[in-house]
């Protein structure tokens, strides 16, 4: 039998699918979270609920080898929980679907295992906001059902992980006795790239499987950029990210480049003068913002896109809500070198304090210590 300390140091992560860090922000956070746990001497087993999918198996094995984590010997998460679940001190269940599916099993077969619900973002909040933008009653009903599910999971888990203080406060109001902790996005803080004069163009990074990003791209090109081009006619907008649907691909024109998937975002972070995040609905912390801040690339965003982050307007980022205000703010940041330098410097400092591996290690270590010492 493994010692008590060995069990406490073993972590089972159940994800909704095999992480694809080159495609979406949630996956990047997941692989970086695994790295943080490894840095803290936790032994991690990674078990996406698609474990039995033959098409994903090779990619899963490659990812596990790159991360230095174990995979369950079984081709089924359920079988692994029944056979080996009690050997883990902590199980992290990611997103509502896997949590709803596997939390009851863990309670039944592994009563000593602490269960953490990692929301990634509050799905119901994103869907409620989308229903307001689209005026959809059916989407609102669906969002309210998801809300009940998420609140029940918060109440059932030993702790809940959120990515922002805004979502923590929202959940804490609904479930005052629940243990809710923030573990935000995680990035390497690299040296600054080229300076103001050596950059040009605007960057919108997005995984286009995500409906808020599709809406934002269309709104940006149709409502915001025509006003920017009146002042800056030569500025190129780059829409960079995986799986752009037809309505995003149709935005391609002489001033708009739709790249699709790219093997690395780094060249775009270094060549662009500004990142833009014109989201009108969504939830969680936006990787497109935290990644840009970490790279020293100033960001112009809607207030919703910057929600829940320890960032300040005019210090770390510029924010504006309506299309005209957003366009004017983009032009201002694009032309003002002193402002650009201030935002770039302050943004990197803020990212280092709150979105770095060091910050994540502090947050995760505190949570693990708290969970392991709990007798509740």
Buried (B, 14 or more C-beta within 10 A) or exposed (E): EEEEEEBBBBBBBBBBBBBBBBBBBBBBBBBBBBBBBBBBEBBBBBBBBBBBBEEBBEEBEEBBEEBEBBBBEBEBBBBBBBBBBBBBBBBBBBBBEBBBBBBEBBEEBBEEBBBBBBBBBBBBBBBBBBBBBBEBEEBBEBBEEBBEBBBBBBBBBBBBBBBBBBBBEBBBEEBEEBBBBBBBBBBEBEEBBEEBEEBBBBBBBBBBBBBBBBBBBBBBBEBBBEBBBEBBEEBBBBBBBBBBEEEBEEBBEEBBBBBEBBEEBEEBBBBBBBBBBBBBBBBBBBBBBBBBBBBBBBBBBBEBBBBBBEBEEEEBBBBBBEBEBBBBBBBBBBEEEEBBBBBBBBBBBBBBEBBBBBBBBEBBBEBBEBBBEEEE
